[in-house]
């Protein structure tokens, strides 16, 4: 059996969302077309609890797009 895996295709990453990806909405027609060709379609959704370290609001004086070191790795908030 072949499966289609759709990763993080969600409103938050589309134009107007909390973390928009430029032109992210342009993949929706392709995803809808492809899913018709597969018997099994799996979709993931990115999610973090409100106190997660990836949110700028959880770092005093930081704003979205700022860079921090989190657990020894540079991250973009």
PDB file with SEQRES, HELIX, SHEET and CRYST1 records, atoms N, CA, C and O in Angstrom:
SEQRES   1 A   77  UNK UNK UNK UNK UNK UNK UNK UNK UNK UNK UNK UNK UNK          
SEQRES   2 A   77  UNK UNK UNK UNK UNK UNK UNK UNK UNK UNK UNK UNK UNK          
SEQRES   3 A   77  UNK UNK UNK UNK UNK UNK UNK UNK UNK UNK UNK UNK UNK          
SEQRES   4 A   77  UNK UNK UNK UNK UNK UNK UNK UNK UNK UNK UNK UNK UNK          
SEQRES   5 A   77  UNK UNK UNK UNK UNK UNK UNK UNK UNK UNK UNK UNK UNK          
SEQRES   6 A   77  UNK UNK UNK UNK UNK UNK UNK UNK UNK UNK UNK UNK              
HELIX    1 AA1 UNK A   11  UNK A   13  5                                   3    
HELIX    2 AA2 UNK A   24  UNK A   27  5                                   4    
HELIX    3 AA3 UNK A   28  UNK A   35  1                                   8    
HELIX    4 AA4 UNK A   56  UNK A   58  5                                   3    
SHEET    1 AA1 2 UNK A   3  UNK A   6  0                                        
SHEET    2 AA1 2 UNK A  40  UNK A  43  1                                        
SHEET    1 AA2 2 UNK A  67  UNK A  70  0                                        
SHEET    2 AA2 2 UNK A  73  UNK A  76 -1                                        
CRYST1    1.000    1.000    1.000  90.00  90.00  90.00 P 1           1          
ATOM      1  N   UNK A   1       0.843  -1.172   0.000  1.00  0.00           N  
ATOM      2  CA  UNK A   1       0.000   0.000   0.000  1.00  0.00           C  
ATOM      3  C   UNK A   1       0.895   1.244   0.000  1.00  0.00           C  
ATOM      4  O   UNK A   1       1.863   1.322   0.757  1.00  0.00           O  
ATOM      5  N   UNK A   2       0.568   2.195  -0.841  1.00  0.00           N  
ATOM      6  CA  UNK A   2       1.284   3.465  -0.879  1.00  0.00           C  
ATOM      7  C   UNK A   2       0.501   4.490  -0.075  1.00  0.00           C  
ATOM      8  O   UNK A   2      -0.730   4.499  -0.071  1.00  0.00           O  
ATOM      9  N   UNK A   3       1.251   5.360   0.609  1.00  0.00           N  
ATOM     10  CA  UNK A   3       0.616   6.388   1.434  1.00  0.00           C  
ATOM     11  C   UNK A   3       1.163   7.759   1.062  1.00  0.00           C  
ATOM     12  O   UNK A   3       2.318   7.896   0.660  1.00  0.00           O  
ATOM     13  N   UNK A   4       0.325   8.752   1.202  1.00  0.00           N  
ATOM     14  CA  UNK A   4       0.729  10.143   1.046  1.00  0.00           C  
ATOM     15  C   UNK A   4       0.809  10.739   2.443  1.00  0.00           C  
ATOM     16  O   UNK A   4      -0.133  10.630   3.228  1.00  0.00           O  
ATOM     17  N   UNK A   5       1.939  11.371   2.749  1.00  0.00           N  
ATOM     18  CA  UNK A   5       2.107  12.034   4.038  1.00  0.00           C  
ATOM     19  C   UNK A   5       2.167  13.536   3.791  1.00  0.00           C  
ATOM     20  O   UNK A   5       3.052  14.025   3.089  1.00  0.00           O  
ATOM     21  N   UNK A   6       1.235  14.250   4.366  1.00  0.00           N  
ATOM     22  CA  UNK A   6       1.166  15.709   4.241  1.00  0.00           C  
ATOM     23  C   UNK A   6       1.649  16.291   5.569  1.00  0.00           C  
ATOM     24  O   UNK A   6       1.055  16.045   6.618  1.00  0.00           O  
ATOM     25  N   UNK A   7       2.732  17.064   5.508  1.00  0.00           N  
ATOM     26  CA  UNK A   7       3.367  17.565   6.728  1.00  0.00           C  
ATOM     27  C   UNK A   7       3.060  19.048   6.942  1.00  0.00           C  
ATOM     28  O   UNK A   7       3.408  19.898   6.123  1.00  0.00           O  
ATOM     29  N   UNK A   8       2.408  19.329   8.051  1.00  0.00           N  
ATOM     30  CA  UNK A   8       2.187  20.700   8.532  1.00  0.00           C  
ATOM     31  C   UNK A   8       1.488  21.626   7.540  1.00  0.00           C  
ATOM     32  O   UNK A   8       1.770  22.824   7.518  1.00  0.00           O  
ATOM     33  N   UNK A   9       0.602  21.103   6.739  1.00  0.00           N  
ATOM     34  CA  UNK A   9      -0.202  21.948   5.846  1.00  0.00           C  
ATOM     35  C   UNK A   9      -1.400  22.428   6.665  1.00  0.00           C  
ATOM     36  O   UNK A   9      -2.438  21.769   6.725  1.00  0.00           O  
ATOM     37  N   UNK A  10      -1.229  23.599   7.298  1.00  0.00           N  
ATOM     38  CA  UNK A  10      -2.233  24.089   8.236  1.00  0.00           C  
ATOM     39  C   UNK A  10      -2.335  25.606   8.161  1.00  0.00           C  
ATOM     40  O   UNK A  10      -1.427  26.279   7.673  1.00  0.00           O  
ATOM     41  N   UNK A  11      -3.447  26.129   8.648  1.00  0.00           N  
ATOM     42  CA  UNK A  11      -3.741  27.562   8.546  1.00  0.00           C  
ATOM     43  C   UNK A  11      -2.644  28.451   9.109  1.00  0.00           C  
ATOM     44  O   UNK A  11      -2.373  29.510   8.543  1.00  0.00           O  
ATOM     45  N   UNK A  12      -2.008  28.058  10.198  1.00  0.00           N  
ATOM     46  CA  UNK A  12      -0.972  28.908  10.801  1.00  0.00           C  
ATOM     47  C   UNK A  12       0.173  29.215   9.846  1.00  0.00           C  
ATOM     48  O   UNK A  12       0.827  30.248   9.985  1.00  0.00           O  
ATOM     49  N   UNK A  13       0.427  28.338   8.880  1.00  0.00           N  
ATOM     50  CA  UNK A  13       1.552  28.527   7.969  1.00  0.00           C  
ATOM     51  C   UNK A  13       1.135  29.100   6.614  1.00  0.00           C  
ATOM     52  O   UNK A  13       1.955  29.208   5.703  1.00  0.00           O  
ATOM     53  N   UNK A  14      -0.132  29.464   6.486  1.00  0.00           N  
ATOM     54  CA  UNK A  14      -0.639  30.052   5.250  1.00  0.00           C  
ATOM     55  C   UNK A  14      -0.708  31.570   5.396  1.00  0.00           C  
ATOM     56  O   UNK A  14      -0.693  32.078   6.517  1.00  0.00           O  
ATOM     57  N   UNK A  15      -0.784  32.302   4.284  1.00  0.00           N  
ATOM     58  CA  UNK A  15      -0.917  33.757   4.383  1.00  0.00           C  
ATOM     59  C   UNK A  15      -2.061  34.132   5.332  1.00  0.00           C  
ATOM     60  O   UNK A  15      -3.162  33.589   5.243  1.00  0.00           O  
ATOM     61  N   UNK A  16      -1.778  35.063   6.235  1.00  0.00           N  
ATOM     62  CA  UNK A  16      -2.755  35.466   7.234  1.00  0.00           C  
ATOM     63  C   UNK A  16      -2.670  34.672   8.523  1.00  0.00           C  
ATOM     64  O   UNK A  16      -3.323  35.017   9.508  1.00  0.00           O  
ATOM     65  N   UNK A  17      -1.868  33.606   8.527  1.00  0.00           N  
ATOM     66  CA  UNK A  17      -1.712  32.786   9.723  1.00  0.00           C  
ATOM     67  C   UNK A  17      -0.684  33.356  10.680  1.00  0.00           C  
ATOM     68  O   UNK A  17      -0.075  34.391  10.411  1.00  0.00           O  
ATOM     69  N   UNK A  18      -0.495  32.672  11.802  1.00  0.00           N  
ATOM     70  CA  UNK A  18       0.427  33.133  12.840  1.00  0.00           C  
ATOM     71  C   UNK A  18       1.882  33.117  12.380  1.00  0.00           C  
ATOM     72  O   UNK A  18       2.658  33.994  12.760  1.00  0.00           O  
ATOM     73  N   UNK A  19       2.259  32.140  11.575  1.00  0.00           N  
ATOM     74  CA  UNK A  19       3.631  32.005  11.058  1.00  0.00           C  
ATOM     75  C   UNK A  19       3.572  31.740   9.555  1.00  0.00           C  
ATOM     76  O   UNK A  19       3.913  30.646   9.106  1.00  0.00           O  
ATOM     77  N   UNK A  20       3.144  32.725   8.784  1.00  0.00           N  
ATOM     78  CA  UNK A  20       2.900  32.480   7.358  1.00  0.00           C  
ATOM     79  C   UNK A  20       4.162  32.161   6.561  1.00  0.00           C  
ATOM     80  O   UNK A  20       5.209  32.781   6.746  1.00  0.00           O  
ATOM     81  N   UNK A  21       4.035  31.188   5.680  1.00  0.00           N  
ATOM     82  CA  UNK A  21       5.075  30.855   4.707  1.00  0.00           C  
ATOM     83  C   UNK A  21       4.668  31.538   3.402  1.00  0.00           C  
ATOM     84  O   UNK A  21       3.563  31.313   2.910  1.00  0.00           O  
ATOM     85  N   UNK A  22       5.547  32.369   2.836  1.00  0.00           N  
ATOM     86  CA  UNK A  22       5.177  33.044   1.587  1.00  0.00           C  
ATOM     87  C   UNK A  22       4.690  32.045   0.534  1.00  0.00           C  
ATOM     88  O   UNK A  22       5.368  31.059   0.247  1.00  0.00           O  
ATOM     89  N   UNK A  23       3.536  32.302  -0.025  1.00  0.00           N  
ATOM     90  CA  UNK A  23       2.926  31.479  -1.077  1.00  0.00           C  
ATOM     91  C   UNK A  23       2.576  30.067  -0.594  1.00  0.00           C  
ATOM     92  O   UNK A  23       2.369  29.170  -1.411  1.00  0.00           O  
ATOM     93  N   UNK A  24       2.511  29.865   0.714  1.00  0.00           N  
ATOM     94  CA  UNK A  24       2.201  28.542   1.252  1.00  0.00           C  
ATOM     95  C   UNK A  24       0.879  27.989   0.762  1.00  0.00           C  
ATOM     96  O   UNK A  24       0.711  26.775   0.643  1.00  0.00           O  
ATOM     97  N   UNK A  25      -0.053  28.871   0.481  1.00  0.00           N  
ATOM     98  CA  UNK A  25      -1.370  28.436   0.015  1.00  0.00           C  
ATOM     99  C   UNK A  25      -1.335  27.844  -1.389  1.00  0.00           C  
ATOM    100  O   UNK A  25      -2.284  27.183  -1.809  1.00  0.00           O  
ATOM    101  N   UNK A  26      -0.254  28.078  -2.109  1.00  0.00           N  
ATOM    102  CA  UNK A  26      -0.170  27.578  -3.486  1.00  0.00           C  
ATOM    103  C   UNK A  26      -0.029  26.059  -3.562  1.00  0.00           C  
ATOM    104  O   UNK A  26      -0.230  25.481  -4.631  1.00  0.00           O  
ATOM    105  N   UNK A  27       0.311  25.402  -2.458  1.00  0.00           N  
ATOM    106  CA  UNK A  27       0.438  23.938  -2.472  1.00  0.00           C  
ATOM    107  C   UNK A  27      -0.888  23.238  -2.217  1.00  0.00           C  
ATOM    108  O   UNK A  27      -0.990  22.025  -2.400  1.00  0.00           O  
ATOM    109  N   UNK A  28      -1.904  23.980  -1.797  1.00  0.00           N  
ATOM    110  CA  UNK A  28      -3.179  23.346  -1.458  1.00  0.00           C  
ATOM    111  C   UNK A  28      -3.812  22.630  -2.646  1.00  0.00           C  
ATOM    112  O   UNK A  28      -4.222  21.480  -2.489  1.00  0.00           O  
ATOM    113  N   UNK A  29      -3.915  23.243  -3.823  1.00  0.00           N  
ATOM    114  CA  UNK A  29      -4.497  22.507  -4.952  1.00  0.00           C  
ATOM    115  C   UNK A  29      -3.721  21.228  -5.280  1.00  0.00           C  
ATOM    116  O   UNK A  29      -4.325  20.206  -5.608  1.00  0.00           O  
ATOM    117  N   UNK A  30      -2.399  21.277  -5.195  1.00  0.00           N  
ATOM    118  CA  UNK A  30      -1.593  20.085  -5.472  1.00  0.00           C  
ATOM    119  C   UNK A  30      -1.849  19.011  -4.420  1.00  0.00           C  
ATOM    120  O   UNK A  30      -2.004  17.839  -4.760  1.00  0.00           O  
ATOM    121  N   UNK A  31      -1.894  19.395  -3.157  1.00  0.00           N  
ATOM    122  CA  UNK A  31      -2.164  18.427  -2.091  1.00  0.00           C  
ATOM    123  C   UNK A  31      -3.534  17.784  -2.285  1.00  0.00           C  
ATOM    124  O   UNK A  31      -3.683  16.575  -2.110  1.00  0.00           O  
ATOM    125  N   UNK A  32      -4.524  18.579  -2.643  1.00  0.00           N  
ATOM    126  CA  UNK A  32      -5.869  18.040  -2.868  1.00  0.00           C  
ATOM    127  C   UNK A  32      -5.905  17.090  -4.056  1.00  0.00           C  
ATOM    128  O   UNK A  32      -6.614  16.083  -4.029  1.00  0.00           O  
ATOM    129  N   UNK A  33      -5.143  17.407  -5.097  1.00  0.00           N  
ATOM    130  CA  UNK A  33      -5.077  16.515  -6.259  1.00  0.00           C  
ATOM    131  C   UNK A  33      -4.368  15.212  -5.900  1.00  0.00           C  
ATOM    132  O   UNK A  33      -4.847  14.129  -6.233  1.00  0.00           O  
ATOM    133  N   UNK A  34      -3.244  15.318  -5.231  1.00  0.00           N  
ATOM    134  CA  UNK A  34      -2.465  14.125  -4.887  1.00  0.00           C  
ATOM    135  C   UNK A  34      -3.213  13.189  -3.948  1.00  0.00           C  
ATOM    136  O   UNK A  34      -3.121  11.969  -4.087  1.00  0.00           O  
ATOM    137  N   UNK A  35      -3.941  13.738  -3.007  1.00  0.00           N  
ATOM    138  CA  UNK A  35      -4.598  12.871  -2.028  1.00  0.00           C  
ATOM    139  C   UNK A  35      -5.666  11.980  -2.658  1.00  0.00           C  
ATOM    140  O   UNK A  35      -6.026  10.952  -2.086  1.00  0.00           O  
ATOM    141  N   UNK A  36      -6.169  12.357  -3.812  1.00  0.00           N  
ATOM    142  CA  UNK A  36      -7.146  11.519  -4.511  1.00  0.00           C  
ATOM    143  C   UNK A  36      -6.507  10.257  -5.083  1.00  0.00           C  
ATOM    144  O   UNK A  36      -7.206   9.295  -5.402  1.00  0.00           O  
ATOM    145  N   UNK A  37      -5.181  10.260  -5.214  1.00  0.00           N  
ATOM    146  CA  UNK A  37      -4.459   9.140  -5.823  1.00  0.00           C  
ATOM    147  C   UNK A  37      -3.997   8.094  -4.815  1.00  0.00           C  
ATOM    148  O   UNK A  37      -3.445   7.065  -5.205  1.00  0.00           O  
ATOM    149  N   UNK A  38      -4.213   8.339  -3.533  1.00  0.00           N  
ATOM    150  CA  UNK A  38      -3.696   7.447  -2.503  1.00  0.00           C  
ATOM    151  C   UNK A  38      -4.822   6.857  -1.672  1.00  0.00           C  
ATOM    152  O   UNK A  38      -5.805   7.523  -1.347  1.00  0.00           O  
ATOM    153  N   UNK A  39      -4.645   5.592  -1.342  1.00  0.00           N  
ATOM    154  CA  UNK A  39      -5.613   4.912  -0.496  1.00  0.00           C  
ATOM    155  C   UNK A  39      -5.497   5.389   0.958  1.00  0.00           C  
ATOM    156  O   UNK A  39      -6.489   5.477   1.681  1.00  0.00           O  
ATOM    157  N   UNK A  40      -4.266   5.691   1.361  1.00  0.00           N  
ATOM    158  CA  UNK A  40      -4.010   6.130   2.726  1.00  0.00           C  
ATOM    159  C   UNK A  40      -3.363   7.510   2.699  1.00  0.00           C  
ATOM    160  O   UNK A  40      -2.326   7.700   2.065  1.00  0.00           O  
ATOM    161  N   UNK A  41      -3.970   8.463   3.381  1.00  0.00           N  
ATOM    162  CA  UNK A  41      -3.431   9.824   3.479  1.00  0.00           C  
ATOM    163  C   UNK A  41      -3.257  10.145   4.960  1.00  0.00           C  
ATOM    164  O   UNK A  41      -4.201  10.066   5.746  1.00  0.00           O  
ATOM    165  N   UNK A  42      -2.030  10.507   5.322  1.00  0.00           N  
ATOM    166  CA  UNK A  42      -1.716  10.881   6.695  1.00  0.00           C  
ATOM    167  C   UNK A  42      -1.315  12.347   6.706  1.00  0.00           C  
ATOM    168  O   UNK A  42      -0.575  12.797   5.832  1.00  0.00           O  
ATOM    169  N   UNK A  43      -1.795  13.087   7.684  1.00  0.00           N  
ATOM    170  CA  UNK A  43      -1.450  14.505   7.796  1.00  0.00           C  
ATOM    171  C   UNK A  43      -0.926  14.782   9.202  1.00  0.00           C  
ATOM    172  O   UNK A  43      -1.471  14.293  10.192  1.00  0.00           O  
ATOM    173  N   UNK A  44       0.144  15.577   9.269  1.00  0.00           N  
ATOM    174  CA  UNK A  44       0.677  15.982  10.562  1.00  0.00           C  
ATOM    175  C   UNK A  44       0.270  17.418  10.837  1.00  0.00           C  
ATOM    176  O   UNK A  44      -0.040  18.178   9.920  1.00  0.00           O  
ATOM    177  N   UNK A  45       0.275  17.777  12.108  1.00  0.00           N  
ATOM    178  CA  UNK A  45      -0.027  19.149  12.500  1.00  0.00           C  
ATOM    179  C   UNK A  45       1.005  19.587  13.529  1.00  0.00           C  
ATOM    180  O   UNK A  45       1.181  18.937  14.560  1.00  0.00           O  
ATOM    181  N   UNK A  46       1.687  20.692  13.243  1.00  0.00           N  
ATOM    182  CA  UNK A  46       2.647  21.259  14.178  1.00  0.00           C  
ATOM    183  C   UNK A  46       1.881  21.870  15.342  1.00  0.00           C  
ATOM    184  O   UNK A  46       0.888  22.569  15.139  1.00  0.00           O  
ATOM    185  N   UNK A  47       2.342  21.606  16.564  1.00  0.00           N  
ATOM    186  CA  UNK A  47       1.652  22.106  17.744  1.00  0.00           C  
ATOM    187  C   UNK A  47       2.651  22.240  18.880  1.00  0.00           C  
ATOM    188  O   UNK A  47       3.542  21.405  19.030  1.00  0.00           O  
ATOM    189  N   UNK A  48       2.505  23.284  19.674  1.00  0.00           N  
ATOM    190  CA  UNK A  48       3.337  23.488  20.856  1.00  0.00           C  
ATOM    191  C   UNK A  48       2.453  23.994  21.989  1.00  0.00           C  
ATOM    192  O   UNK A  48       1.510  24.746  21.741  1.00  0.00           O  
ATOM    193  N   UNK A  49       2.740  23.594  23.240  1.00  0.00           N  
ATOM    194  CA  UNK A  49       1.990  24.145  24.370  1.00  0.00           C  
ATOM    195  C   UNK A  49       2.305  25.631  24.531  1.00  0.00           C  
ATOM    196  O   UNK A  49       3.344  26.091  24.056  1.00  0.00           O  
ATOM    197  N   UNK A  50       1.432  26.385  25.188  1.00  0.00           N  
ATOM    198  CA  UNK A  50       1.612  27.842  25.300  1.00  0.00           C  
ATOM    199  C   UNK A  50       2.954  28.284  25.881  1.00  0.00           C  
ATOM    200  O   UNK A  50       3.444  29.359  25.535  1.00  0.00           O  
ATOM    201  N   UNK A  51       3.554  27.483  26.752  1.00  0.00           N  
ATOM    202  CA  UNK A  51       4.810  27.878  27.383  1.00  0.00           C  
ATOM    203  C   UNK A  51       6.047  27.369  26.635  1.00  0.00           C  
ATOM    204  O   UNK A  51       7.148  27.397  27.186  1.00  0.00           O  
ATOM    205  N   UNK A  52       5.888  26.915  25.415  1.00  0.00           N  
ATOM    206  CA  UNK A  52       7.001  26.341  24.647  1.00  0.00           C  
ATOM    207  C   UNK A  52       8.077  27.385  24.366  1.00  0.00           C  
ATOM    208  O   UNK A  52       7.767  28.554  24.135  1.00  0.00           O  
ATOM    209  N   UNK A  53       9.322  26.970  24.387  1.00  0.00           N  
ATOM    210  CA  UNK A  53      10.457  27.862  24.181  1.00  0.00           C  
ATOM    211  C   UNK A  53      10.555  28.468  22.805  1.00  0.00           C  
ATOM    212  O   UNK A  53      11.349  29.386  22.601  1.00  0.00           O  
ATOM    213  N   UNK A  54       9.782  27.992  21.857  1.00  0.00           N  
ATOM    214  CA  UNK A  54       9.857  28.530  20.495  1.00  0.00           C  
ATOM    215  C   UNK A  54       9.047  29.812  20.314  1.00  0.00           C  
ATOM    216  O   UNK A  54       9.126  30.447  19.263  1.00  0.00           O  
ATOM    217  N   UNK A  55       8.271  30.198  21.325  1.00  0.00           N  
ATOM    218  CA  UNK A  55       7.449  31.400  21.219  1.00  0.00           C  
ATOM    219  C   UNK A  55       8.201  32.616  21.738  1.00  0.00           C  
ATOM    220  O   UNK A  55       8.740  32.592  22.844  1.00  0.00           O  
ATOM    221  N   UNK A  56       8.238  33.671  20.949  1.00  0.00           N  
ATOM    222  CA  UNK A  56       8.920  34.902  21.353  1.00  0.00           C  
ATOM    223  C   UNK A  56       8.357  35.440  22.664  1.00  0.00           C  
ATOM    224  O   UNK A  56       9.106  35.980  23.479  1.00  0.00           O  
ATOM    225  N   UNK A  57       7.071  35.305  22.876  1.00  0.00           N  
ATOM    226  CA  UNK A  57       6.442  35.822  24.096  1.00  0.00           C  
ATOM    227  C   UNK A  57       7.015  35.187  25.361  1.00  0.00           C  
ATOM    228  O   UNK A  57       6.868  35.743  26.449  1.00  0.00           O  
ATOM    229  N   UNK A  58       7.657  34.043  25.235  1.00  0.00           N  
ATOM    230  CA  UNK A  58       8.239  33.364  26.385  1.00  0.00           C  
ATOM    231  C   UNK A  58       9.687  33.774  26.637  1.00  0.00           C  
ATOM    232  O   UNK A  58      10.362  33.180  27.478  1.00  0.00           O  
ATOM    233  N   UNK A  59      10.165  34.780  25.917  1.00  0.00           N  
ATOM    234  CA  UNK A  59      11.530  35.282  26.076  1.00  0.00           C  
ATOM    235  C   UNK A  59      11.454  36.802  26.193  1.00  0.00           C  
ATOM    236  O   UNK A  59      11.158  37.493  25.218  1.00  0.00           O  
ATOM    237  N   UNK A  60      11.720  37.310  27.381  1.00  0.00           N  
ATOM    238  CA  UNK A  60      11.593  38.744  27.663  1.00  0.00           C  
ATOM    239  C   UNK A  60      12.363  39.576  26.643  1.00  0.00           C  
ATOM    240  O   UNK A  60      13.545  39.343  26.392  1.00  0.00           O  
ATOM    241  N   UNK A  61      11.666  40.552  26.060  1.00  0.00           N  
ATOM    242  CA  UNK A  61      12.284  41.479  25.125  1.00  0.00           C  
ATOM    243  C   UNK A  61      12.468  40.943  23.715  1.00  0.00           C  
ATOM    244  O   UNK A  61      13.042  41.629  22.868  1.00  0.00           O  
ATOM    245  N   UNK A  62      11.995  39.737  23.445  1.00  0.00           N  
ATOM    246  CA  UNK A  62      12.155  39.145  22.110  1.00  0.00           C  
ATOM    247  C   UNK A  62      10.862  39.268  21.321  1.00  0.00           C  
ATOM    248  O   UNK A  62       9.771  39.352  21.885  1.00  0.00           O  
ATOM    249  N   UNK A  63      11.013  39.278  19.997  1.00  0.00           N  
ATOM    250  CA  UNK A  63       9.848  39.342  19.113  1.00  0.00           C  
ATOM    251  C   UNK A  63       9.998  38.274  18.028  1.00  0.00           C  
ATOM    252  O   UNK A  63      11.105  37.786  17.800  1.00  0.00           O  
ATOM    253  N   UNK A  64       8.909  37.906  17.359  1.00  0.00           N  
ATOM    254  CA  UNK A  64       9.012  36.914  16.285  1.00  0.00           C  
ATOM    255  C   UNK A  64      10.081  37.320  15.272  1.00  0.00           C  
ATOM    256  O   UNK A  64      10.158  38.474  14.851  1.00  0.00           O  
ATOM    257  N   UNK A  65      10.891  36.354  14.899  1.00  0.00           N  
ATOM    258  CA  UNK A  65      11.973  36.589  13.947  1.00  0.00           C  
ATOM    259  C   UNK A  65      13.321  36.779  14.616  1.00  0.00           C  
ATOM    260  O   UNK A  65      14.359  36.639  13.970  1.00  0.00           O  
ATOM    261  N   UNK A  66      13.316  37.102  15.930  1.00  0.00           N  
ATOM    262  CA  UNK A  66      14.579  37.216  16.655  1.00  0.00           C  
ATOM    263  C   UNK A  66      15.229  35.842  16.777  1.00  0.00           C  
ATOM    264  O   UNK A  66      14.556  34.813  16.728  1.00  0.00           O  
ATOM    265  N   UNK A  67      16.540  35.846  16.935  1.00  0.00           N  
ATOM    266  CA  UNK A  67      17.298  34.598  17.097  1.00  0.00           C  
ATOM    267  C   UNK A  67      17.726  34.450  18.553  1.00  0.00           C  
ATOM    268  O   UNK A  67      18.134  35.414  19.199  1.00  0.00           O  
ATOM    269  N   UNK A  68      17.623  33.220  19.053  1.00  0.00           N  
ATOM    270  CA  UNK A  68      18.069  32.907  20.404  1.00  0.00           C  
ATOM    271  C   UNK A  68      18.839  31.592  20.359  1.00  0.00           C  
ATOM    272  O   UNK A  68      18.811  30.876  19.357  1.00  0.00           O  
ATOM    273  N   UNK A  69      19.521  31.288  21.446  1.00  0.00           N  
ATOM    274  CA  UNK A  69      20.125  29.969  21.615  1.00  0.00           C  
ATOM    275  C   UNK A  69      19.218  29.201  22.566  1.00  0.00           C  
ATOM    276  O   UNK A  69      18.998  29.631  23.699  1.00  0.00           O  
ATOM    277  N   UNK A  70      18.696  28.079  22.117  1.00  0.00           N  
ATOM    278  CA  UNK A  70      17.790  27.249  22.905  1.00  0.00           C  
ATOM    279  C   UNK A  70      18.384  25.852  22.966  1.00  0.00           C  
ATOM    280  O   UNK A  70      18.545  25.197  21.936  1.00  0.00           O  
ATOM    281  N   UNK A  71      18.705  25.404  24.145  1.00  0.00           N  
ATOM    282  CA  UNK A  71      19.336  24.095  24.324  1.00  0.00           C  
ATOM    283  C   UNK A  71      20.589  23.959  23.468  1.00  0.00           C  
ATOM    284  O   UNK A  71      20.856  22.894  22.910  1.00  0.00           O  
ATOM    285  N   UNK A  72      21.362  25.050  23.367  1.00  0.00           N  
ATOM    286  CA  UNK A  72      22.627  25.026  22.641  1.00  0.00           C  
ATOM    287  C   UNK A  72      22.511  25.145  21.131  1.00  0.00           C  
ATOM    288  O   UNK A  72      23.516  25.045  20.427  1.00  0.00           O  
ATOM    289  N   UNK A  73      21.308  25.356  20.624  1.00  0.00           N  
ATOM    290  CA  UNK A  73      21.083  25.433  19.176  1.00  0.00           C  
ATOM    291  C   UNK A  73      20.413  26.763  18.850  1.00  0.00           C  
ATOM    292  O   UNK A  73      19.451  27.159  19.508  1.00  0.00           O  
ATOM    293  N   UNK A  74      20.927  27.450  17.829  1.00  0.00           N  
ATOM    294  CA  UNK A  74      20.303  28.705  17.427  1.00  0.00           C  
ATOM    295  C   UNK A  74      18.908  28.440  16.865  1.00  0.00           C  
ATOM    296  O   UNK A  74      18.711  27.551  16.037  1.00  0.00           O  
ATOM    297  N   UNK A  75      17.950  29.230  17.334  1.00  0.00           N  
ATOM    298  CA  UNK A  75      16.565  29.108  16.905  1.00  0.00           C  
ATOM    299  C   UNK A  75      16.053  30.473  16.470  1.00  0.00           C  
ATOM    300  O   UNK A  75      16.477  31.498  17.002  1.00  0.00           O  
ATOM    301  N   UNK A  76      15.161  30.485  15.524  1.00  0.00           N  
ATOM    302  CA  UNK A  76      14.474  31.707  15.123  1.00  0.00           C  
ATOM    303  C   UNK A  76      13.091  31.669  15.744  1.00  0.00           C  
ATOM    304  O   UNK A  76      12.324  30.728  15.536  1.00  0.00           O  
ATOM    305  N   UNK A  77      12.784  32.705  16.509  1.00  0.00           N  
ATOM    306  CA  UNK A  77      11.476  32.747  17.186  1.00  0.00           C  
ATOM    307  C   UNK A  77      10.372  33.114  16.214  1.00  0.00           C  
ATOM    308  O   UNK A  77       9.208  33.198  16.605  1.00  0.00           O  
TER     309      UNK A  77                                                      
END                                                                             
